[in-house]
Amino acid sequence: MEKQENKDNPFAKVDKIEKQKKEFIEKAQGETHFSRKKDKIGRYILLDSDLSDRLEEYIKLEAKRFETKSYIFNEALDKWLESKGF
């Protein structure tokens, strides 16, 4: 019966495409200017739980699409190392 309803509904295909688009955008991840040109190396970093919570809050509420955890860490670590002369 659902297939019959989809045939009768001219917007069913559009709704399906919109749903797929939304899922794709929600799962999208940004890349930094570092990761486009360099190999990525997985590292585990222990974070203070309060810092981790603040980061999660920022990403959920205010982060732009390209501001992933990796992007934020790469930018922050790069600036910190530059300030130390490395």
mmCIF file as gemmi writes it, N, C-alpha and C atoms, coordinates in Angstrom:
data_model
loop_
_atom_site.group_PDB
_atom_site.id
_atom_site.type_symbol
_atom_site.label_atom_id
_atom_site.label_alt_id
_atom_site.label_comp_id
_atom_site.label_asym_id
_atom_site.label_entity_id
_atom_site.label_seq_id
_atom_site.pdbx_PDB_ins_code
_atom_site.Cartn_x
_atom_site.Cartn_y
_atom_site.Cartn_z
_atom_site.occupancy
_atom_site.B_iso_or_equiv
_atom_site.pdbx_formal_charge
_atom_site.auth_seq_id
_atom_site.auth_asym_id
_atom_site.pdbx_PDB_model_num
ATOM 1 N N . MET Axp A 1 ? 0.824 -1.19 0 1 0 ? 1 A 1
ATOM 2 C CA . MET Axp A 1 ? 0 0 0 1 0 ? 1 A 1
ATOM 3 C C . MET Axp A 1 ? 0.868 1.255 0 1 0 ? 1 A 1
ATOM 4 N N . GLU Axp A 2 ? 2.013 1.211 0.68 1 0 ? 2 A 1
ATOM 5 C CA . GLU Axp A 2 ? 2.89 2.379 0.73 1 0 ? 2 A 1
ATOM 6 C C . GLU Axp A 2 ? 3.439 2.705 -0.659 1 0 ? 2 A 1
ATOM 7 N N . LYS Axp A 3 ? 3.738 1.669 -1.463 1 0 ? 3 A 1
ATOM 8 C CA . LYS Axp A 3 ? 4.227 1.909 -2.816 1 0 ? 3 A 1
ATOM 9 C C . LYS Axp A 3 ? 3.167 2.613 -3.649 1 0 ? 3 A 1
ATOM 10 N N . GLN Axp A 4 ? 1.928 2.232 -3.462 1 0 ? 4 A 1
ATOM 11 C CA . GLN Axp A 4 ? 0.838 2.878 -4.192 1 0 ? 4 A 1
ATOM 12 C C . GLN Axp A 4 ? 0.735 4.345 -3.796 1 0 ? 4 A 1
ATOM 13 N N . GLU Axp A 5 ? 0.881 4.635 -2.502 1 0 ? 5 A 1
ATOM 14 C CA . GLU Axp A 5 ? 0.825 6.021 -2.04 1 0 ? 5 A 1
ATOM 15 C C . GLU Axp A 5 ? 1.968 6.829 -2.638 1 0 ? 5 A 1
ATOM 16 N N . ASN Axp A 6 ? 3.166 6.23 -2.736 1 0 ? 6 A 1
ATOM 17 C CA . ASN Axp A 6 ? 4.302 6.923 -3.326 1 0 ? 6 A 1
ATOM 18 C C . ASN Axp A 6 ? 4.064 7.236 -4.796 1 0 ? 6 A 1
ATOM 19 N N . LYS Axp A 7 ? 3.4 6.331 -5.511 1 0 ? 7 A 1
ATOM 20 C CA . LYS Axp A 7 ? 3.094 6.58 -6.921 1 0 ? 7 A 1
ATOM 21 C C . LYS Axp A 7 ? 2.09 7.713 -7.064 1 0 ? 7 A 1
ATOM 22 N N . ASP Axp A 8 ? 1.175 7.809 -6.131 1 0 ? 8 A 1
ATOM 23 C CA . ASP Axp A 8 ? 0.156 8.858 -6.186 1 0 ? 8 A 1
ATOM 24 C C . ASP Axp A 8 ? 0.689 10.203 -5.703 1 0 ? 8 A 1
ATOM 25 N N . ASN Axp A 9 ? 1.733 10.193 -4.922 1 0 ? 9 A 1
ATOM 26 C CA . ASN Axp A 9 ? 2.292 11.417 -4.361 1 0 ? 9 A 1
ATOM 27 C C . ASN Axp A 9 ? 3.435 11.909 -5.257 1 0 ? 9 A 1
ATOM 28 N N . PRO Axp A 10 ? 3.231 12.996 -5.989 1 0 ? 10 A 1
ATOM 29 C CA . PRO Axp A 10 ? 4.289 13.48 -6.889 1 0 ? 10 A 1
ATOM 30 C C . PRO Axp A 10 ? 5.509 14.026 -6.143 1 0 ? 10 A 1
ATOM 31 N N . PHE Axp A 11 ? 5.367 14.31 -4.856 1 0 ? 11 A 1
ATOM 32 C CA . PHE Axp A 11 ? 6.473 14.866 -4.083 1 0 ? 11 A 1
ATOM 33 C C . PHE Axp A 11 ? 7.259 13.804 -3.316 1 0 ? 11 A 1
ATOM 34 N N . ALA Axp A 12 ? 6.87 12.546 -3.419 1 0 ? 12 A 1
ATOM 35 C CA . ALA Axp A 12 ? 7.538 11.484 -2.669 1 0 ? 12 A 1
ATOM 36 C C . ALA Axp A 12 ? 9.012 11.39 -3.044 1 0 ? 12 A 1
ATOM 37 N N . LYS Axp A 13 ? 9.312 11.47 -4.337 1 0 ? 13 A 1
ATOM 38 C CA . LYS Axp A 13 ? 10.705 11.387 -4.77 1 0 ? 13 A 1
ATOM 39 C C . LYS Axp A 13 ? 11.484 12.61 -4.293 1 0 ? 13 A 1
ATOM 40 N N . VAL Axp A 14 ? 10.871 13.771 -4.349 1 0 ? 14 A 1
ATOM 41 C CA . VAL Axp A 14 ? 11.515 14.996 -3.879 1 0 ? 14 A 1
ATOM 42 C C . VAL Axp A 14 ? 11.783 14.899 -2.382 1 0 ? 14 A 1
ATOM 43 N N . ASP Axp A 15 ? 10.817 14.399 -1.629 1 0 ? 15 A 1
ATOM 44 C CA . ASP Axp A 15 ? 10.997 14.231 -0.184 1 0 ? 15 A 1
ATOM 45 C C . ASP Axp A 15 ? 12.155 13.28 0.11 1 0 ? 15 A 1
ATOM 46 N N . LYS Axp A 16 ? 12.259 12.208 -0.668 1 0 ? 16 A 1
ATOM 47 C CA . LYS Axp A 16 ? 13.335 11.239 -0.476 1 0 ? 16 A 1
ATOM 48 C C . LYS Axp A 16 ? 14.687 11.891 -0.767 1 0 ? 16 A 1
ATOM 49 N N . ILE Axp A 17 ? 14.764 12.663 -1.832 1 0 ? 17 A 1
ATOM 50 C CA . ILE Axp A 17 ? 16.01 13.349 -2.188 1 0 ? 17 A 1
ATOM 51 C C . ILE Axp A 17 ? 16.376 14.365 -1.121 1 0 ? 17 A 1
ATOM 52 N N . GLU Axp A 18 ? 15.41 15.118 -0.636 1 0 ? 18 A 1
ATOM 53 C CA . GLU Axp A 18 ? 15.666 16.103 0.42 1 0 ? 18 A 1
ATOM 54 C C . GLU Axp A 18 ? 16.174 15.42 1.69 1 0 ? 18 A 1
ATOM 55 N N . LYS Axp A 19 ? 15.601 14.278 2.017 1 0 ? 19 A 1
ATOM 56 C CA . LYS Axp A 19 ? 16.039 13.526 3.195 1 0 ? 19 A 1
ATOM 57 C C . LYS Axp A 19 ? 17.481 13.051 3.016 1 0 ? 19 A 1
ATOM 58 N N . GLN Axp A 20 ? 17.812 12.547 1.823 1 0 ? 20 A 1
ATOM 59 C CA . GLN Axp A 20 ? 19.175 12.098 1.553 1 0 ? 20 A 1
ATOM 60 C C . GLN Axp A 20 ? 20.154 13.265 1.612 1 0 ? 20 A 1
ATOM 61 N N . LYS Axp A 21 ? 19.748 14.414 1.081 1 0 ? 21 A 1
ATOM 62 C CA . LYS Axp A 21 ? 20.592 15.602 1.132 1 0 ? 21 A 1
ATOM 63 C C . LYS Axp A 21 ? 20.877 16.01 2.569 1 0 ? 21 A 1
ATOM 64 N N . LYS Axp A 22 ? 19.833 16.01 3.388 1 0 ? 22 A 1
ATOM 65 C CA . LYS Axp A 22 ? 19.981 16.4 4.79 1 0 ? 22 A 1
ATOM 66 C C . LYS Axp A 22 ? 20.922 15.444 5.518 1 0 ? 22 A 1
ATOM 67 N N . GLU Axp A 23 ? 20.778 14.14 5.283 1 0 ? 23 A 1
ATOM 68 C CA . GLU Axp A 23 ? 21.648 13.15 5.915 1 0 ? 23 A 1
ATOM 69 C C . GLU Axp A 23 ? 23.101 13.34 5.471 1 0 ? 23 A 1
ATOM 70 N N . PHE Axp A 24 ? 23.298 13.618 4.189 1 0 ? 24 A 1
ATOM 71 C CA . PHE Axp A 24 ? 24.65 13.835 3.668 1 0 ? 24 A 1
ATOM 72 C C . PHE Axp A 24 ? 25.299 15.039 4.336 1 0 ? 24 A 1
ATOM 73 N N . ILE Axp A 25 ? 24.568 16.134 4.45 1 0 ? 25 A 1
ATOM 74 C CA . ILE Axp A 25 ? 25.099 17.356 5.051 1 0 ? 25 A 1
ATOM 75 C C . ILE Axp A 25 ? 25.407 17.14 6.526 1 0 ? 25 A 1
ATOM 76 N N . GLU Axp A 26 ? 24.543 16.423 7.229 1 0 ? 26 A 1
ATOM 77 C CA . GLU Axp A 26 ? 24.765 16.174 8.655 1 0 ? 26 A 1
ATOM 78 C C . GLU Axp A 26 ? 26.008 15.317 8.902 1 0 ? 26 A 1
ATOM 79 N N . LYS Axp A 27 ? 26.327 14.443 7.955 1 0 ? 27 A 1
ATOM 80 C CA . LYS Axp A 27 ? 27.481 13.558 8.121 1 0 ? 27 A 1
ATOM 81 C C . LYS Axp A 27 ? 28.76 14.153 7.531 1 0 ? 27 A 1
ATOM 82 N N . ALA Axp A 28 ? 28.66 15.304 6.88 1 0 ? 28 A 1
ATOM 83 C CA . ALA Axp A 28 ? 29.818 15.916 6.223 1 0 ? 28 A 1
ATOM 84 C C . ALA Axp A 28 ? 30.867 16.33 7.246 1 0 ? 28 A 1
ATOM 85 N N . GLN Axp A 29 ? 32.116 16.214 6.852 1 0 ? 29 A 1
ATOM 86 C CA . GLN Axp A 29 ? 33.229 16.613 7.708 1 0 ? 29 A 1
ATOM 87 C C . GLN Axp A 29 ? 34.144 17.537 6.923 1 0 ? 29 A 1
ATOM 88 N N . GLY Axp A 30 ? 34.662 18.524 7.6 1 0 ? 30 A 1
ATOM 89 C CA . GLY Axp A 30 ? 35.564 19.467 6.96 1 0 ? 30 A 1
ATOM 90 C C . GLY Axp A 30 ? 37 18.996 7.006 1 0 ? 30 A 1
ATOM 91 N N . GLU Axp A 31 ? 37.814 19.643 6.208 1 0 ? 31 A 1
ATOM 92 C CA . GLU Axp A 31 ? 39.238 19.359 6.202 1 0 ? 31 A 1
ATOM 93 C C . GLU Axp A 31 ? 39.989 20.658 6.404 1 0 ? 31 A 1
ATOM 94 N N . THR Axp A 32 ? 41.129 20.573 7.043 1 0 ? 32 A 1
ATOM 95 C CA . THR Axp A 32 ? 41.96 21.758 7.207 1 0 ? 32 A 1
ATOM 96 C C . THR Axp A 32 ? 42.866 21.891 5.999 1 0 ? 32 A 1
ATOM 97 N N . HIS Axp A 33 ? 43.524 23.024 5.894 1 0 ? 33 A 1
ATOM 98 C CA . HIS Axp A 33 ? 44.474 23.174 4.798 1 0 ? 33 A 1
ATOM 99 C C . HIS Axp A 33 ? 45.653 22.219 4.976 1 0 ? 33 A 1
ATOM 100 N N . PHE Axp A 34 ? 45.866 21.731 6.193 1 0 ? 34 A 1
ATOM 101 C CA . PHE Axp A 34 ? 46.918 20.751 6.433 1 0 ? 34 A 1
ATOM 102 C C . PHE Axp A 34 ? 46.528 19.389 5.865 1 0 ? 34 A 1
ATOM 103 N N . SER Axp A 35 ? 45.316 18.949 6.146 1 0 ? 35 A 1
ATOM 104 C CA . SER Axp A 35 ? 44.928 17.581 5.822 1 0 ? 35 A 1
ATOM 105 C C . SER Axp A 35 ? 44.714 17.365 4.334 1 0 ? 35 A 1
ATOM 106 N N . ARG Axp A 36 ? 44.493 18.421 3.559 1 0 ? 36 A 1
ATOM 107 C CA . ARG Axp A 36 ? 44.321 18.25 2.125 1 0 ? 36 A 1
ATOM 108 C C . ARG Axp A 36 ? 45.636 17.862 1.457 1 0 ? 36 A 1
ATOM 109 N N . LYS Axp A 37 ? 46.735 18.355 1.976 1 0 ? 37 A 1
ATOM 110 C CA . LYS Axp A 37 ? 48.016 18.164 1.32 1 0 ? 37 A 1
ATOM 111 C C . LYS Axp A 37 ? 48.924 17.178 2.047 1 0 ? 37 A 1
ATOM 112 N N . LYS Axp A 38 ? 48.625 16.866 3.267 1 0 ? 38 A 1
ATOM 113 C CA . LYS Axp A 38 ? 49.498 16.007 4.065 1 0 ? 38 A 1
ATOM 114 C C . LYS Axp A 38 ? 48.775 14.728 4.455 1 0 ? 38 A 1
ATOM 115 N N . ASP Axp A 39 ? 49.581 13.723 4.757 1 0 ? 39 A 1
ATOM 116 C CA . ASP Axp A 39 ? 49.004 12.48 5.267 1 0 ? 39 A 1
ATOM 117 C C . ASP Axp A 39 ? 48.421 12.727 6.65 1 0 ? 39 A 1
ATOM 118 N N . LYS Axp A 40 ? 47.37 12.006 6.949 1 0 ? 40 A 1
ATOM 119 C CA . LYS Axp A 40 ? 46.751 12.111 8.271 1 0 ? 40 A 1
ATOM 120 C C . LYS Axp A 40 ? 47.294 10.997 9.155 1 0 ? 40 A 1
ATOM 121 N N . ILE Axp A 41 ? 47.579 11.347 10.387 1 0 ? 41 A 1
ATOM 122 C CA . ILE Axp A 41 ? 48.062 10.371 11.361 1 0 ? 41 A 1
ATOM 123 C C . ILE Axp A 41 ? 47.105 10.391 12.544 1 0 ? 41 A 1
ATOM 124 N N . GLY Axp A 42 ? 46.568 9.237 12.878 1 0 ? 42 A 1
ATOM 125 C CA . GLY Axp A 42 ? 45.652 9.155 14.01 1 0 ? 42 A 1
ATOM 126 C C . GLY Axp A 42 ? 46.412 9.197 15.327 1 0 ? 42 A 1
ATOM 127 N N . ARG Axp A 43 ? 46.002 10.075 16.204 1 0 ? 43 A 1
ATOM 128 C CA . ARG Axp A 43 ? 46.604 10.19 17.534 1 0 ? 43 A 1
ATOM 129 C C . ARG Axp A 43 ? 45.48 10.266 18.557 1 0 ? 43 A 1
ATOM 130 N N . TYR Axp A 44 ? 45.728 9.688 19.702 1 0 ? 44 A 1
ATOM 131 C CA . TYR Axp A 44 ? 44.779 9.806 20.802 1 0 ? 44 A 1
ATOM 132 C C . TYR Axp A 44 ? 45.255 10.908 21.728 1 0 ? 44 A 1
ATOM 133 N N . ILE Axp A 45 ? 44.365 11.789 22.1 1 0 ? 45 A 1
ATOM 134 C CA . ILE Axp A 45 ? 44.701 12.891 22.994 1 0 ? 45 A 1
ATOM 135 C C . ILE Axp A 45 ? 43.747 12.845 24.175 1 0 ? 45 A 1
ATOM 136 N N . LEU Axp A 46 ? 44.297 12.804 25.373 1 0 ? 46 A 1
ATOM 137 C CA . LEU Axp A 46 ? 43.467 12.822 26.576 1 0 ? 46 A 1
ATOM 138 C C . LEU Axp A 46 ? 43.098 14.265 26.888 1 0 ? 46 A 1
ATOM 139 N N . LEU Axp A 47 ? 41.823 14.509 27.049 1 0 ? 47 A 1
ATOM 140 C CA . LEU Axp A 47 ? 41.331 15.852 27.346 1 0 ? 47 A 1
ATOM 141 C C . LEU Axp A 47 ? 40.695 15.887 28.722 1 0 ? 47 A 1
ATOM 142 N N . ASP Axp A 48 ? 40.821 17.023 29.352 1 0 ? 48 A 1
ATOM 143 C CA . ASP Axp A 48 ? 40.081 17.277 30.578 1 0 ? 48 A 1
ATOM 144 C C . ASP Axp A 48 ? 38.594 17.19 30.233 1 0 ? 48 A 1
ATOM 145 N N . SER Axp A 49 ? 37.805 16.571 31.073 1 0 ? 49 A 1
ATOM 146 C CA . SER Axp A 49 ? 36.388 16.372 30.748 1 0 ? 49 A 1
ATOM 147 C C . SER Axp A 49 ? 35.644 17.693 30.571 1 0 ? 49 A 1
ATOM 148 N N . ASP Axp A 50 ? 35.992 18.721 31.357 1 0 ? 50 A 1
ATOM 149 C CA . ASP Axp A 50 ? 35.34 20.026 31.194 1 0 ? 50 A 1
ATOM 150 C C . ASP Axp A 50 ? 35.675 20.643 29.839 1 0 ? 50 A 1
ATOM 151 N N . LEU Axp A 51 ? 36.925 20.506 29.42 1 0 ? 51 A 1
ATOM 152 C CA . LEU Axp A 51 ? 37.34 21.029 28.118 1 0 ? 51 A 1
ATOM 153 C C . LEU Axp A 51 ? 36.627 20.293 26.992 1 0 ? 51 A 1
ATOM 154 N N . SER Axp A 52 ? 36.513 18.996 27.128 1 0 ? 52 A 1
ATOM 155 C CA . SER Axp A 52 ? 35.808 18.193 26.133 1 0 ? 52 A 1
ATOM 156 C C . SER Axp A 52 ? 34.338 18.599 26.041 1 0 ? 52 A 1
ATOM 157 N N . ASP Axp A 53 ? 33.708 18.816 27.191 1 0 ? 53 A 1
ATOM 158 C CA . ASP Axp A 53 ? 32.304 19.242 27.208 1 0 ? 53 A 1
ATOM 159 C C . ASP Axp A 53 ? 32.129 20.6 26.537 1 0 ? 53 A 1
ATOM 160 N N . ARG Axp A 54 ? 33.063 21.526 26.819 1 0 ? 54 A 1
ATOM 161 C CA . ARG Axp A 54 ? 32.992 22.852 26.203 1 0 ? 54 A 1
ATOM 162 C C . ARG Axp A 54 ? 33.149 22.759 24.69 1 0 ? 54 A 1
ATOM 163 N N . LEU Axp A 55 ? 34.053 21.896 24.235 1 0 ? 55 A 1
ATOM 164 C CA . LEU Axp A 55 ? 34.259 21.706 22.802 1 0 ? 55 A 1
ATOM 165 C C . LEU Axp A 55 ? 33.006 21.143 22.146 1 0 ? 55 A 1
ATOM 166 N N . GLU Axp A 56 ? 32.423 20.123 22.753 1 0 ? 56 A 1
ATOM 167 C CA . GLU Axp A 56 ? 31.191 19.533 22.219 1 0 ? 56 A 1
ATOM 168 C C . GLU Axp A 56 ? 30.07 20.57 22.146 1 0 ? 56 A 1
ATOM 169 N N . GLU Axp A 57 ? 29.946 21.374 23.183 1 0 ? 57 A 1
ATOM 170 C CA . GLU Axp A 57 ? 28.915 22.418 23.227 1 0 ? 57 A 1
ATOM 171 C C . GLU Axp A 57 ? 29.117 23.411 22.085 1 0 ? 57 A 1
ATOM 172 N N . TYR Axp A 58 ? 30.366 23.834 21.884 1 0 ? 58 A 1
ATOM 173 C CA . TYR Axp A 58 ? 30.666 24.776 20.804 1 0 ? 58 A 1
ATOM 174 C C . TYR Axp A 58 ? 30.318 24.176 19.447 1 0 ? 58 A 1
ATOM 175 N N . ILE Axp A 59 ? 30.726 22.933 19.219 1 0 ? 59 A 1
ATOM 176 C CA . ILE Axp A 59 ? 30.478 22.292 17.929 1 0 ? 59 A 1
ATOM 177 C C . ILE Axp A 59 ? 28.983 22.156 17.673 1 0 ? 59 A 1
ATOM 178 N N . LYS Axp A 60 ? 28.218 21.808 18.688 1 0 ? 60 A 1
ATOM 179 C CA . LYS Axp A 60 ? 26.772 21.649 18.516 1 0 ? 60 A 1
ATOM 180 C C . LYS Axp A 60 ? 26.062 22.969 18.267 1 0 ? 60 A 1
ATOM 181 N N . LEU Axp A 61 ? 26.5 24.036 18.94 1 0 ? 61 A 1
ATOM 182 C CA . LEU Axp A 61 ? 25.746 25.288 18.9 1 0 ? 61 A 1
ATOM 183 C C . LEU Axp A 61 ? 26.258 26.32 17.901 1 0 ? 61 A 1
ATOM 184 N N . GLU Axp A 62 ? 27.567 26.437 17.745 1 0 ? 62 A 1
ATOM 185 C CA . GLU Axp A 62 ? 28.079 27.571 16.989 1 0 ? 62 A 1
ATOM 186 C C . GLU Axp A 62 ? 29.052 27.246 15.869 1 0 ? 62 A 1
ATOM 187 N N . ALA Axp A 63 ? 29.586 26.058 15.837 1 0 ? 63 A 1
ATOM 188 C CA . ALA Axp A 63 ? 30.634 25.753 14.86 1 0 ? 63 A 1
ATOM 189 C C . ALA Axp A 63 ? 30.101 25.81 13.437 1 0 ? 63 A 1
ATOM 190 N N . LYS Axp A 64 ? 30.952 26.3 12.554 1 0 ? 64 A 1
ATOM 191 C CA . LYS Axp A 64 ? 30.628 26.267 11.136 1 0 ? 64 A 1
ATOM 192 C C . LYS Axp A 64 ? 30.884 24.856 10.65 1 0 ? 64 A 1
ATOM 193 N N . ARG Axp A 65 ? 30.405 24.558 9.457 1 0 ? 65 A 1
ATOM 194 C CA . ARG Axp A 65 ? 30.475 23.199 8.95 1 0 ? 65 A 1
ATOM 195 C C . ARG Axp A 65 ? 31.894 22.64 8.905 1 0 ? 65 A 1
ATOM 196 N N . PHE Axp A 66 ? 32.868 23.475 8.586 1 0 ? 66 A 1
ATOM 197 C CA . PHE Axp A 66 ? 34.239 22.986 8.456 1 0 ? 66 A 1
ATOM 198 C C . PHE Axp A 66 ? 34.95 22.867 9.797 1 0 ? 66 A 1
ATOM 199 N N . GLU Axp A 67 ? 34.352 23.369 10.862 1 0 ? 67 A 1
ATOM 200 C CA . GLU Axp A 67 ? 35.006 23.356 12.17 1 0 ? 67 A 1
ATOM 201 C C . GLU Axp A 67 ? 34.745 22.038 12.906 1 0 ? 67 A 1
ATOM 202 N N . THR Axp A 68 ? 35.448 21.024 12.469 1 0 ? 68 A 1
ATOM 203 C CA . THR Axp A 68 ? 35.36 19.727 13.134 1 0 ? 68 A 1
ATOM 204 C C . THR Axp A 68 ? 36.363 19.702 14.282 1 0 ? 68 A 1
ATOM 205 N N . LYS Axp A 69 ? 36.318 18.656 15.077 1 0 ? 69 A 1
ATOM 206 C CA . LYS Axp A 69 ? 37.284 18.527 16.174 1 0 ? 69 A 1
ATOM 207 C C . LYS Axp A 69 ? 38.708 18.524 15.632 1 0 ? 69 A 1
ATOM 208 N N . SER Axp A 70 ? 38.932 17.79 14.551 1 0 ? 70 A 1
ATOM 209 C CA . SER Axp A 70 ? 40.273 17.727 13.967 1 0 ? 70 A 1
ATOM 210 C C . SER Axp A 70 ? 40.737 19.098 13.502 1 0 ? 70 A 1
ATOM 211 N N . TYR Axp A 71 ? 39.853 19.824 12.86 1 0 ? 71 A 1
ATOM 212 C CA . TYR Axp A 71 ? 40.2 21.166 12.384 1 0 ? 71 A 1
ATOM 213 C C . TYR Axp A 71 ? 40.581 22.066 13.557 1 0 ? 71 A 1
ATOM 214 N N . ILE Axp A 72 ? 39.775 22.055 14.599 1 0 ? 72 A 1
ATOM 215 C CA . ILE Axp A 72 ? 40.019 22.907 15.767 1 0 ? 72 A 1
ATOM 216 C C . ILE Axp A 72 ? 41.348 22.543 16.425 1 0 ? 72 A 1
ATOM 217 N N . PHE Axp A 73 ? 41.611 21.248 16.606 1 0 ? 73 A 1
ATOM 218 C CA . PHE Axp A 73 ? 42.871 20.828 17.222 1 0 ? 73 A 1
ATOM 219 C C . PHE Axp A 73 ? 44.069 21.19 16.348 1 0 ? 73 A 1
ATOM 220 N N . ASN Axp A 74 ? 43.965 20.965 15.04 1 0 ? 74 A 1
ATOM 221 C CA . ASN Axp A 74 ? 45.074 21.301 14.15 1 0 ? 74 A 1
ATOM 222 C C . ASN Axp A 74 ? 45.389 22.786 14.186 1 0 ? 74 A 1
ATOM 223 N N . GLU Axp A 75 ? 44.352 23.622 14.134 1 0 ? 75 A 1
ATOM 224 C CA . GLU Axp A 75 ? 44.562 25.073 14.168 1 0 ? 75 A 1
ATOM 225 C C . GLU Axp A 75 ? 45.183 25.511 15.495 1 0 ? 75 A 1
ATOM 226 N N . ALA Axp A 76 ? 44.633 25.023 16.589 1 0 ? 76 A 1
ATOM 227 C CA . ALA Axp A 76 ? 45.127 25.418 17.914 1 0 ? 76 A 1
ATOM 228 C C . ALA Axp A 76 ? 46.561 24.943 18.135 1 0 ? 76 A 1
ATOM 229 N N . LEU Axp A 77 ? 46.846 23.708 17.78 1 0 ? 77 A 1
ATOM 230 C CA . LEU Axp A 77 ? 48.188 23.164 17.972 1 0 ? 77 A 1
ATOM 231 C C . LEU Axp A 77 ? 49.2 23.874 17.079 1 0 ? 77 A 1
ATOM 232 N N . ASP Axp A 78 ? 48.82 24.174 15.85 1 0 ? 78 A 1
ATOM 233 C CA . ASP Axp A 78 ? 49.708 24.895 14.939 1 0 ? 78 A 1
ATOM 234 C C . ASP Axp A 78 ? 50.062 26.269 15.498 1 0 ? 78 A 1
ATOM 235 N N . LYS Axp A 79 ? 49.07 27.006 15.978 1 0 ? 79 A 1
ATOM 236 C CA . LYS Axp A 79 ? 49.328 28.337 16.55 1 0 ? 79 A 1
ATOM 237 C C . LYS Axp A 79 ? 50.179 28.244 17.814 1 0 ? 79 A 1
ATOM 238 N N . TRP Axp A 80 ? 49.933 27.249 18.633 1 0 ? 80 A 1
ATOM 239 C CA . TRP Axp A 80 ? 50.71 27.079 19.858 1 0 ? 80 A 1
ATOM 240 C C . TRP Axp A 80 ? 52.167 26.772 19.525 1 0 ? 80 A 1
ATOM 241 N N . LEU Axp A 81 ? 52.395 25.858 18.571 1 0 ? 81 A 1
ATOM 242 C CA . LEU Axp A 81 ? 53.764 25.519 18.177 1 0 ? 81 A 1
ATOM 243 C C . LEU Axp A 81 ? 54.478 26.712 17.546 1 0 ? 81 A 1
ATOM 244 N N . GLU Axp A 82 ? 53.765 27.489 16.733 1 0 ? 82 A 1
ATOM 245 C CA . GLU Axp A 82 ? 54.36 28.696 16.15 1 0 ? 82 A 1
ATOM 246 C C . GLU Axp A 82 ? 54.767 29.681 17.243 1 0 ? 82 A 1
ATOM 247 N N . SER Axp A 83 ? 53.95 29.805 18.287 1 0 ? 83 A 1
ATOM 248 C CA . SER Axp A 83 ? 54.282 30.728 19.378 1 0 ? 83 A 1
ATOM 249 C C . SER Axp A 83 ? 55.525 30.268 20.143 1 0 ? 83 A 1
ATOM 250 N N . LYS Axp A 84 ? 55.81 28.973 20.082 1 0 ? 84 A 1
ATOM 251 C CA . LYS Axp A 84 ? 56.998 28.417 20.742 1 0 ? 84 A 1
ATOM 252 C C . LYS Axp A 84 ? 58.214 28.405 19.815 1 0 ? 84 A 1
ATOM 253 N N . GLY Axp A 85 ? 58.022 28.838 18.569 1 0 ? 85 A 1
ATOM 254 C CA . GLY Axp A 85 ? 59.13 28.891 17.617 1 0 ? 85 A 1
ATOM 255 C C . GLY Axp A 85 ? 59.372 27.606 16.851 1 0 ? 85 A 1
ATOM 256 N N . PHE Axp A 86 ? 58.391 26.739 16.793 1 0 ? 86 A 1
ATOM 257 C CA . PHE Axp A 86 ? 58.538 25.483 16.052 1 0 ? 86 A 1
ATOM 258 C C . PHE Axp A 86 ? 57.655 25.474 14.833 1 0 ? 86 A 1
